[in-house]
Amino acid sequence: MAARLASVPAFFALRILSGLLLLKLSASFLPVVGFGDFSQFMLFAALLNIVAIGGAQNGLVRQAAAAEDDTALSRVHGAALLIWGIATPLLALVAAIASGIIARILVGTAEPRWAVIALALVALAAGPGQIWCSILSGRKRVIVSLSAQATGLAVGTALAAWLIIAGEPLAATIGFAAGSLVTMAVAFPFVVRLGVRTVPLVVARAEVPRLLAYSAAFAATTVFSSVLLFALRSHYRAHFGAIALGYWLMANRISDISTQLLGLCLIQVFVPHFAMLRDEPERRALVLRSWALGVAVMGAIPLVFGVLARPLVHIFLSDAYLPAIPAIRTYMIGDLLRVWASLAMFTAFARGHPVRYAAIEMGTLSMMVLIALLLITAGDLRAPWLGYASAYAVTALSRRRCSSSTGADGGLVPQYR
C-alpha cells in the first residue's frame, strides 16, 4: 500500500510541473490573445474529458473495487463502455452542430470551430482509456493506472509545448488532448490481464443506473458549489472591492492545490482498499490510519507556511500578495480540519452511498456560505476564510461526537455507516 500511496504525490507533482511548463511557455511564446485562446480551449478539453464517459470515473473506481469476481468486474466494465458508446455519438453530434457557438463562447469568434470538433473527437475517442484507468485503480493497480496516465500526460505536454513554441495555440490544445490516446494504449493490456470479458448488452445495462448515481452525486456537488461560490464572490466584491476578492481567490487557489492532493489519495488508494475489505474492524483501522496520515500531511503545511510565509509568497507569488498571508494561513487551517469531512465523504462513497457523500459536501459548503454572509453583513473582511475554517471545524467536531457516542476509534474518527 505504501508504494501505491507514494505514486499519488509523484503523479500529482507531474501534473503540477506540466501545468507550470505550459503556463510559462504559453505566456512567453504566445501573444496575449493566443494565451487566452489556449487557456479557454484547455478548460474546454478538461470538460470534455469528464463528460466523455458521463462523469462516471470515480464511480468506476468504487464499483471495480467492490466487484467480487471477474464476472462482476466485467459487468461494470461493460456498463461503462455502454455509457461511453451512447455518449460518444450524441456529444459528437452536439459538437458538430454547435461548434460555431461553442467557439464564439470560448474566444469570441466562430472561426476556430474546427478546433472544437477536433477536441471533441479526440476526447471521445480516448474515453475507454479513462474507463480502463479507473478500473485499474479500483483493483489496486494504482501504480499501473497512474503510470499510464503519466505517460499520456508527458506525451501530451511535449506535443503542446512544441506547438506553443511554433505559435499554434489551438493545435497545442489538440496535441495535449492526444496524450490521452497514449494513456489508452498503455492501459489496455493491463486491463486485459484482469480477466475482463465481454458481457451481453442486457447484463451491462443493469449496472448503468448505479454508475450514473455516482456521476449524479459528483455533478450535483460540483454545480451546487459553483453556484454558491460564484454568488458569494459577487456579494463579497460588492462589499469589499476587487482587490480584496483577489486576495481571497489566491488563498482559495492555494487551498485547492493541497486539497486536490488529498482527494486524489482518497479516490486512488483509500476507496479501493476500503471497498475490498469485508471486516469492519479492518475498515475502522484503515480509516484511523488514513486520518492520521491526512492530519500529519495537512498539518505540516500550515506549520511550514507559518514560519516561511513571507519568503514563500515572494518566491512563488509576488510581494503584491503579502496582504493575503492571513487568508492563506486560515485556509490552510481549514484544509487540516477538512480531513474529517473528506474521510466521511469518501468512506460513504466507498460504502456505496453517493447521496451521503454529496450531502456532507453540500452541508459543509452551505454552512461556510452562511457564516461568510453573516460576517460580510457585519463588515468583516475576513468573512470567506473564517467561514471556510469554521464550517470544517463544525464538521470535524460533529464527526468526533459521532464516534465518541459509539466508542469507536478512541473518539478520533467516526464509524462512517
SULDA-V510106 format. One record per residue. N is the residue number from 1. PHI is phi in whole degrees, -180 to 180 (none if undefined). PSI is psi in radians with two decimals (none if undefined). Layout:
n: <N;N>
phi: <PHI;PHI>
psi: <PSI;PSI>
This chain:
n: <1;2;3;4;5;6;7;8;9;10;11;12;13;14;15;16;17;18;19;20;21;22;23;24;25;26;27;28;29;30;31;32;33;34;35;36;37;38;39;40;41;42;43;44;45;46;47;48;49;50;51;52;53;54;55;56;57;58;59;60;61;62;63;64;65;66;67;68;69;70;71;72;73;74;75;76;77;78;79;80;81;82;83;84;85;86;87;88;89;90;91;92;93;94;95;96;97;98;99;100;101;102;103;104;105;106;107;108;109;110;111;112;113;114;115;116;117;118;119;120;121;122;123;124;125;126;127;128;129;130;131;132;133;134;135;136;137;138;139;140;141;142;143;144;145;146;147;148;149;150;151;152;153;154;155;156;157;158;159;160;161;162;163;164;165;166;167;168;169;170;171;172;173;174;175;176;177;178;179;180;181;182;183;184;185;186;187;188;189;190;191;192;193;194;195;196;197;198;199;200;201;202;203;204;205;206;207;208;209;210;211;212;213;214;215;216;217;218;219;220;221;222;223;224;225;226;227;228;229;230;231;232;233;234;235;236;237;238;239;240;241;242;243;244;245;246;247;248;249;250;251;252;253;254;255;256;257;258;259;260;261;262;263;264;265;266;267;268;269;270;271;272;273;274;275;276;277;278;279;280;281;282;283;284;285;286;287;288;289;290;291;292;293;294;295;296;297;298;299;300;301;302;303;304;305;306;307;308;309;310;311;312;313;314;315;316;317;318;319;320;321;322;323;324;325;326;327;328;329;330;331;332;333;334;335;336;337;338;339;340;341;342;343;344;345;346;347;348;349;350;351;352;353;354;355;356;357;358;359;360;361;362;363;364;365;366;367;368;369;370;371;372;373;374;375;376;377;378;379;380;381;382;383;384;385;386;387;388;389;390;391;392;393;394;395;396;397;398;399;400;401;402;403;404;405;406;407;408;409;410;411;412;413;414;415;416;417>
phi: <none;-62;-66;-63;-65;-68;-68;-69;-64;-66;-67;-61;-62;-64;-61;-65;-63;-61;-63;-66;-63;-68;-64;-64;-66;-66;-73;-90;-106;-111;-67;-58;-64;-63;-61;-64;-62;-61;-64;-65;-72;-67;-64;-64;-63;-63;-64;-62;-61;-71;-82;-59;-122;69;69;-92;-56;-71;-62;-64;-58;-66;-68;-66;-68;-81;-63;-85;-155;-63;-66;-65;-66;-64;-66;-64;-61;-64;-64;-64;-65;-66;-60;-62;-64;-79;-69;-59;-65;-66;-69;-64;-66;-61;-62;-68;-73;-101;-58;-65;-65;-63;-62;-66;-65;-75;-130;88;-147;-86;-58;-84;-62;-61;-70;-62;-65;-63;-62;-62;-65;-65;-62;-69;-63;-87;-52;-57;-62;-65;-61;-67;-67;-65;-66;-61;-63;-63;-94;68;-95;-63;-62;-66;-60;-70;-66;-63;-66;-66;-63;-64;-64;-65;-66;-62;-65;-63;-64;-64;-62;-61;-74;-65;-61;-78;81;-119;-65;-73;-62;-64;-66;-68;-61;-64;-64;-64;-59;-68;-68;-66;-56;-60;-66;-71;-75;-54;-62;-74;-68;-58;-67;-76;88;-69;-124;-73;-120;-60;-57;-65;-71;-64;-63;-66;-89;-59;-57;-65;-64;-68;-65;-66;-60;-64;-64;-68;-64;-63;-67;-65;-65;-60;-66;-63;-64;-63;-72;-61;-66;-66;-64;-63;-65;-65;-63;-64;-90;-123;94;-72;-68;-60;-62;-61;-63;-62;-62;-65;-61;-64;-67;-65;-61;-59;-63;-70;-73;-64;-64;-60;-64;-64;-63;-67;-79;-85;-117;-66;-60;-61;-65;-63;-65;-81;-77;-112;-92;-65;-59;-67;-65;-65;-65;-64;-61;-64;-64;-67;-62;-63;-66;-62;-65;-62;-70;-71;-78;-70;-63;-67;-65;-65;-66;-62;-86;-118;-56;-64;-64;-66;-64;-62;-77;-95;-119;-166;-64;-64;-101;-58;-65;-84;-56;-60;-66;-62;-63;-66;-61;-65;-65;-62;-63;-63;-65;-69;-56;-62;-64;-63;-65;-61;-63;-78;-71;-60;-63;-66;-80;89;-120;-64;-66;-66;-55;-66;-65;-65;-65;-66;-65;-67;-65;-61;-63;-60;-64;-63;-62;-62;-63;-63;-71;-63;-60;-82;81;-91;-62;-84;-50;-64;-76;-68;-63;-62;-65;-65;-63;-74;-66;-64;-63;-62;-64;-67;-64;-67;-67;-60;-72;-63;-68;-102;76;-87;57;63;77;-88;-134;-82;-85;-78;-108>
psi: <-0.55;-0.70;-0.71;-0.75;-0.69;-0.51;-0.43;-0.93;-0.49;-0.78;-0.69;-0.72;-0.67;-0.71;-0.73;-0.76;-0.71;-0.80;-0.73;-0.71;-0.84;-0.58;-0.81;-0.81;-0.76;-0.60;-0.47;-0.65;-0.19;2.57;2.95;-0.72;-0.77;-0.68;-0.75;-0.74;-0.79;-0.78;-0.76;-0.75;-0.49;-0.69;-0.68;-0.70;-0.69;-0.70;-0.71;-0.66;-0.63;-0.79;-0.20;-0.60;0.60;0.37;0.38;0.21;-0.93;-0.61;-0.62;-0.69;-0.83;-0.83;-0.62;-0.67;-0.62;-0.21;2.21;-0.32;-3.14;-0.57;-0.79;-0.69;-0.70;-0.60;-0.73;-0.77;-0.77;-0.68;-0.74;-0.74;-0.59;-0.76;-0.79;-0.74;-0.56;-0.72;-0.61;-0.98;-0.62;-0.82;-0.63;-0.70;-0.76;-0.77;-0.70;-0.76;-0.74;0.25;-0.72;-0.75;-0.77;-0.77;-0.70;-0.66;-0.68;-0.81;0.08;0.03;2.64;-0.05;-0.74;0.59;-0.49;-0.60;-0.61;-0.82;-0.77;-0.78;-0.73;-0.77;-0.73;-0.83;-0.74;-0.69;-0.53;0.05;-0.80;-0.53;-0.70;-0.70;-0.83;-0.68;-0.67;-0.72;-0.71;-0.75;-0.74;-0.53;0.38;0.34;0.88;-0.72;-0.75;-0.77;-0.87;-0.53;-0.72;-0.76;-0.64;-0.67;-0.82;-0.67;-0.74;-0.76;-0.80;-0.70;-0.73;-0.77;-0.77;-0.73;-0.77;-0.75;-0.54;-0.81;-0.56;-0.07;0.50;1.42;-0.69;-0.72;-0.55;-0.67;-0.64;-0.70;-0.72;-0.77;-0.54;-0.36;-0.48;-0.44;-0.61;-0.75;-0.78;-0.76;-0.67;-0.67;-0.53;-0.92;-0.50;-0.57;-0.68;-0.67;-0.30;-0.18;0.36;2.32;2.87;2.37;2.72;2.66;-0.73;-0.57;-0.78;-0.67;-0.54;-0.43;-0.28;-0.82;-0.64;-0.78;-0.71;-0.44;-0.71;-0.73;-0.74;-0.65;-0.78;-0.72;-0.72;-0.79;-0.65;-0.87;-0.79;-0.85;-0.68;-0.81;-0.83;-0.76;-0.67;-0.74;-0.73;-0.69;-0.70;-0.75;-0.73;-0.76;-0.66;-0.51;-0.64;-0.11;2.97;-0.56;-0.80;-0.69;-0.70;-0.71;-0.75;-0.81;-0.64;-0.78;-0.71;-0.70;-0.72;-0.70;-0.72;-0.66;-0.85;-0.67;-0.45;-0.67;-0.76;-0.81;-0.66;-0.73;-0.73;-0.74;-0.55;-0.54;-0.93;-0.90;-0.87;-0.74;-0.78;-0.79;-0.49;-0.35;2.47;-0.26;2.16;-0.72;-0.66;-0.66;-0.75;-0.64;-0.67;-0.74;-0.75;-0.77;-0.72;-0.69;-0.79;-0.74;-0.75;-0.75;-0.71;-0.81;-0.89;-0.42;-0.50;-0.53;-0.91;-0.49;-0.81;-0.78;-0.61;-0.55;-0.63;0.49;-0.93;-0.85;-0.61;-0.76;-0.72;-0.73;-0.85;-0.34;-1.92;2.87;-0.31;-0.36;0.19;-0.65;-0.25;-0.06;-0.80;-0.68;-0.76;-0.77;-0.76;-0.69;-0.66;-0.64;-0.71;-0.65;-0.67;-0.82;-0.41;-0.28;-0.73;-0.85;-0.73;-0.74;-0.70;-0.79;-0.87;-0.38;-0.74;-0.71;-0.79;-0.50;-0.08;0.52;1.28;-0.52;-0.71;-0.68;-0.88;-0.63;-0.69;-0.79;-0.83;-0.67;-0.76;-0.73;-0.71;-0.69;-0.74;-0.82;-0.72;-0.80;-0.77;-0.72;-0.71;-0.72;-0.64;-0.75;-0.58;-0.01;0.38;2.01;-0.43;0.14;-0.89;-0.82;-0.53;-0.66;-0.72;-0.93;-0.71;-0.75;-0.76;-0.44;-0.74;-0.75;-0.76;-0.74;-0.71;-0.62;-0.73;-0.67;-0.63;-0.78;-0.64;-0.62;-0.40;-0.17;0.29;2.44;0.57;0.38;0.21;-0.82;2.66;2.82;1.70;2.13;none>
